[in-house]
Amino acid sequence: MVTKMARAGPVRGDPVCTGYKINGRQTDTIPADMLGFQAIQPVYTRLKGWNCPTEGITDYEKLPRLAQVYLQFVERESGAKIGMVSTGPERDQTMTLPEFEAELRS
């Protein structure tokens, strides 16, 4: 579930940490050993932001195209499927994505 989509950082095109560099080598995990922690550098991906409001949208297809791209990016990078997206503080401002809804019905 993705919450606070109405206030998501990508509205401004904020960077998203997608990995780390440790001693010049790129990885997607931080070692459990704290030695050399200062040598870990985050690797950022910057997505284009969207400039229109998303608060209260409850239909995935009505989200701005760049907001949809952001959600697809989060799924791809995390390896987890997003089933629900909240676009506001109220319960009726939460959408169930079509693929997840189909899974619930089967």
Secondary structure, DSSP 8 states (H G I E B T S, - for coil): -B--GGG-GGGTT-EEEEEEEETTEEESS--S--TTGGGEEEEEEE-----S--TT---GGGS-HHHHHHHHHHHHHH-----EEE-SSSGGGEEE-HHHHHHHH-
